[in-house]
Amino acid sequence: MWDLGSQGIAGSGMNLDVVDLRNFYAQPLGVITRRLLGRAIRARFEDVTGLSVLGLGYAIPFLGVFREEAERCIAVMPAAQGVVRWPSTGPALAALSDELLLPLPTASMDRVVAVHALEMTSNPAEMLREVWRVLAPGGRLLAVVPNRRGVWARLDTTPFGNGRPFSRGQVVGLLREALFTPVGWSEALYAPPSRWFLRTAVAFERVGSRLSLPFSGVLVVEATKQLYRPVMIRRTRLAPVMEPGLEPALGRVPTS
């Protein structure tokens, strides 16, 4: 087992407490996690100038860079998790809500960043449908989920070891069911979640991403909102065409 010292988190299960999440990102392992995962998220959403950005789950460690350039940037945290004030100064931009009933108008957001969200909810398909509702036409979702094949999902000493991990196929299936089309993939957190690897975590990340190693800690998938549900076209079977024929008239006696 990896030696994590005091860097583990207290709870486990489907819903982590917001205090556990905040404490994790304040520790050395959480700081490097924020740095590496933040790079992967920013690489997907390079420019959000003039756009509305929603952080869903516990995404506030990664929203600061978007707040500087977005027209509007807010965070919604699930009711079972709890909420913390964000940002620490200025007007509060974080709210507590049922993740299946977001307090936002339809088609009001341009980008959604979901972190510690899909793996924590008991109904990820319904959550994605609600995200679809609040996204504007052409809007995009960036979902960060634990990789089922990675080490991070096997240890409950980090937030990514709690809840349900996903394979690529499972994420694709969920997104398509909720009318999203995956348009890009990234992976992050290649180094094991141990304090002994903190100094080499950046090197691990560079090598892992370059070689596309399959054992990353998280999957980062970008998806776009479909506007119409695809309809299967059934090939109809045409009835055979009958050629006209002559039929003797009733009551008439054929002449010899």
N, C-alpha and C positions, 0 to 999 in steps of 0.2 A: 504494500500500500504506500501511496505517496505520502511523504512527510510534509504536512501542511502547517504544522505548528498551531498557532492561534488564528490562522486565516480561514478556518472553516466558518460556515454559517450555522445558525442555531437550528433552524427548522428544516423540515423536509415535507414532501407531499405536493399536492396540486397547487396550493396557494401559499406563497411566501409572504411574510409580513414585510411591509415597506421598510421597517427599521432594519431587518436583516439585509435587505438589498442595499440600503444606504450605507450600512456598516461595511459590507463587502467592498464596495467601490471606494471606500475611504482607506482600505488597507493596501499594502504594496502590491499584492496580486491583483486586486481590483483596479489599481491605478494603471498597471501595464495592460490589463484587459481592456480598459477604457481607451487606452492609446491605440492598441492594435485593432480592435473592433471599430473604433471611430474612423480609422483610416479606410477600412473596407466600406463602411457606410458612406463616407464622404466621396469615395471614388465612384459610387453609383449615382449619388445625387450631387453632382459637381456644382450646379448653379441653380439656386432656388429664388433668384432675385424676382421680387414682385409676386411670389406665389404664397399660398397658404399651406402651412405644414402642421400636421398633427402627429404627436408622439403618443403611441398607444402601449399600455403595459407599464414598464418602468424604463422609459426611453430617455429620461432627462439627462443622464450622463453624456448623451450624444446629440442633444438638441442645441447646445450653445452656439455652435458654428452656424447653424441655420438661422438662429434668432437674429444674427447680425445682418442678414441680407434678405430674409423672407419678409413679405408684406405682413404676415401674421404667423405666429408660431405658438401653439398651445400644446399642453399635455393632458391626457385623460388617463387616470389610473383606475384599475378595477376596484369595485367596492370591497371585495373579499381581501384585497391586498392592503388597502389603506392609501393615504395620500400624504405627501410632504409638500411644504411650500416650495414653489419654484417660479421664478428665480429667487435667490436669497434676498435680493434688493429690488425695489421697484414694485410695480403692480403684479399681483399674483396671476400666473398664467396656467396653473394646474388645477384640475377639477377631479372630483371623485364621482364615478358613475358605474352603472351596470354596463359591462363590456358588450352586452347584447342589445343595449338600447342607449346609444350614444346621444348626448345632449347637443346635437348639432343638426343644422338643416340639411336636407338632401342636396347633394352636389355642391357642397360648400368648401371642400378641401381639394387642393391640387396634389399633395403628396402626403403619404402616411408612412411613418417609420414605426414598426411594431417590434419591440424588444421585450423579452420576458412576458409575452402575451399569448401566442398560440399554444405553447406547451403548457401553460398554466390554466387555461380555461377548460371546462368540462365539455364545451361544445365549440370546437374550433371552426366547424363549417358555418355555424350560425354567426360567429364573430366575423368571419370573412364576408358574409352577406351584408352585415351591418357596415363594415368598412366600404364595401361596394356602394352602398346607398349614399354615404357621405362624400364619396369621391366624385369630383366633377368629371364630365366626359373627357377622356384622354388622361385622366389622373393615374398616378402610379403608386403602387404599394411596395415597400421594402420590408420584407419579413426576415427576421433573424431567429433561427431555431436551432436547438441542440442537434448535433449530428449523431445519429444512432450508432455510427461506427467509431466514434471518437472516444477518447479517454474521459473527456469532460462530462459526458453524459452518464458515465459509470460511477462517478463519485458525487455524493450529495453534499460535498464540502464547498461547492460553488453553486450559484443560482442555476447554472446550466445543467446541474445534476439532479434537479428537481422537476417534477412534471413529466411530460411525455416527450421523448426525443423522436426525431423524424428521419426517415431516409429521403433521398431525392424523389423517389417515386411517390411516396406518401404526400410530400409537399405539392408536387405537381397535380396529383389527384384532387387534393383539397382546393387548390386554386382554380382548377378548371371547373369543378363542381359549383364554385361560387362566381363563375363568369369572369375569371381573370386569366390572362395569357402570360405565362412566364417569358420574359424577354432577356434575362441576364442572370448569371450565377457567379457567386464568389464564395470563398471559404476563408475562415480565419481561425486563430487560436490553435496553431499547430504544436506549440510547446506544451508539455504536460502541466497541469495546474498545481505546480509545486514551487515553493520559494527558492528551491535549489536551481531552478531554471530561469529565474527572473532576469539574470544578467545576459542570458543567451536567447531570450524570448524573441527579440527582433531578428536575430540570425535564423532561428527556427522558422519564423514567419516568412522570411525572404526565400529560404530554400524550399519550404513547403509549397508556397504559391507558385514558385518557378517550376517545380516538378509536378504540380497538381497531385500531391499526395492525397490519398483517400481518407486519412484519419484526422481531419481537422476537428476542432472542438465545436464549431458552429457552421451552419449553412446560411448564406446570405442570398436571398432570391428577390429579384426585381420583377414585378408583374404589372401589366397594364390592364385597365378596366375595359371589358368588352361591353358594347352598348346593346347588342342584341344576342339573344340565345340562339345558338346554331340549331337549325331544324334539319332533321334527317328526311331526305326525299325518298319516298318509296316509289319503286319502279312499278307502275301499274301494268297489269296484264290485259292486253286488248283481246276482246272477243273475236273469233275468226269471222272474216267477212264472207257472207253467203252470196253466191251468184244467183241472180234471179232465174227462175225457171217457169215454164208454162204449165198451168194446171187446168185440166178440163173443166169447163163451166158446168155447174150442176143443172140437171134437168134437160140437157141437150143430148140428143142421140147422135153418135158419130155417123156420118154418111158413108155409104159403101163406095 
